[in-house]
């Protein structure tokens, strides 16, 4: 079977950019943002190999992959892994909207 392709939703891309931009501006350096981005990509490579790696959520088809302080919510299809959003675990869970 061919490997699944990672597909970021528009919402997930925006959230990722916001997180990386926040740290770059707060730290006055891109170093931490680059490390975080590399770590996320490293975890995504593992996810491609083991799609059920994340924890189950209340939504049957959606799983959550914990990466440090963040949870990456994704859905597995036959040919892709759709990243719906990335969530900072320090935020209010009442505000979380996965899809």
C-alpha positions as CSV (number, residue, x, y, z in Angstrom):
1,X,0.0,0.0,0.0
2,X,1.2,3.5,-0.9
3,X,2.0,5.9,2.0
4,X,-0.7,8.3,2.9
5,X,-0.1,12.0,2.0
6,X,-0.3,14.7,4.7
7,X,-2.9,17.4,3.8
8,X,-3.2,20.5,6.0
9,X,-6.6,22.2,6.1
10,X,-6.7,25.9,5.7
11,X,-7.5,26.4,9.4
12,X,-4.6,24.2,10.4
13,X,-2.1,26.1,8.3
14,X,-3.3,29.4,9.7
15,X,-3.0,28.0,13.3
16,X,0.5,26.7,12.6
17,X,1.7,30.0,11.2
18,X,0.2,31.9,14.1
19,X,2.0,29.7,16.6
20,X,5.3,29.9,14.8
21,X,5.0,33.7,14.3
22,X,4.1,34.2,18.0
23,X,7.3,32.5,19.2
24,X,9.4,34.3,16.6
25,X,8.1,37.7,17.7
26,X,8.1,36.9,21.4
27,X,11.6,35.5,21.4
28,X,12.9,38.0,18.9
29,X,14.4,35.0,17.1
30,X,13.2,32.3,14.8
31,X,15.3,29.6,16.4
32,X,12.5,28.1,18.7
33,X,10.0,28.4,15.9
34,X,12.3,26.4,13.6
35,X,12.8,23.8,16.2
36,X,9.1,23.4,16.8
37,X,8.4,23.2,13.1
38,X,11.1,20.5,12.7
39,X,9.6,18.6,15.6
40,X,6.1,18.7,14.1
41,X,7.4,17.5,10.8
42,X,9.3,14.7,12.5
43,X,6.1,13.6,14.3
44,X,4.2,13.7,11.0
45,X,6.7,11.3,9.4
46,X,6.0,8.9,12.3
47,X,2.3,9.5,11.8
48,X,2.5,8.5,8.1
49,X,4.1,5.2,9.1
50,X,1.7,4.6,12.0
51,X,-1.6,6.5,11.4
52,X,-3.3,5.2,14.6
53,X,-0.5,6.7,16.7
54,X,-2.7,9.5,18.1
55,X,-5.4,9.2,20.8
56,X,-9.0,8.8,19.9
57,X,-11.3,11.8,20.3
58,X,-15.0,12.2,20.8
59,X,-15.3,12.5,17.0
60,X,-15.0,8.9,15.7
61,X,-12.9,9.6,12.7
62,X,-10.6,12.2,14.4
63,X,-7.5,11.4,16.4
64,X,-5.2,13.7,18.4
65,X,-1.4,13.6,18.2
66,X,0.3,15.2,21.2
67,X,3.4,17.1,20.3
68,X,4.8,18.9,23.4
69,X,2.2,21.5,24.5
70,X,0.2,21.0,21.3
71,X,-2.4,18.6,20.0
72,X,-2.5,18.0,16.3
73,X,-6.1,16.8,15.4
74,X,-6.2,14.7,12.2
75,X,-8.4,12.3,10.3
76,X,-7.3,9.2,8.4
77,X,-8.6,8.4,4.9
78,X,-7.5,5.6,2.5
79,X,-5.0,7.8,0.8
80,X,-4.3,10.8,3.1
81,X,-4.0,12.1,6.6
82,X,-6.0,15.4,6.9
83,X,-4.7,17.8,9.6
84,X,-7.8,19.7,10.8
85,X,-6.2,21.9,13.4
86,X,-3.3,22.3,15.9
87,X,-4.3,23.2,19.4
88,X,-2.3,24.7,22.3
89,X,-3.1,22.6,25.3
90,X,-2.9,25.7,27.5
91,X,-5.9,27.2,25.9
92,X,-9.5,26.9,27.2
93,X,-10.9,23.5,25.9
94,X,-14.3,25.1,25.5
95,X,-13.0,27.2,22.6
96,X,-11.8,24.1,20.6
97,X,-13.4,23.5,17.2
98,X,-11.8,20.6,15.4
99,X,-13.7,20.7,12.1
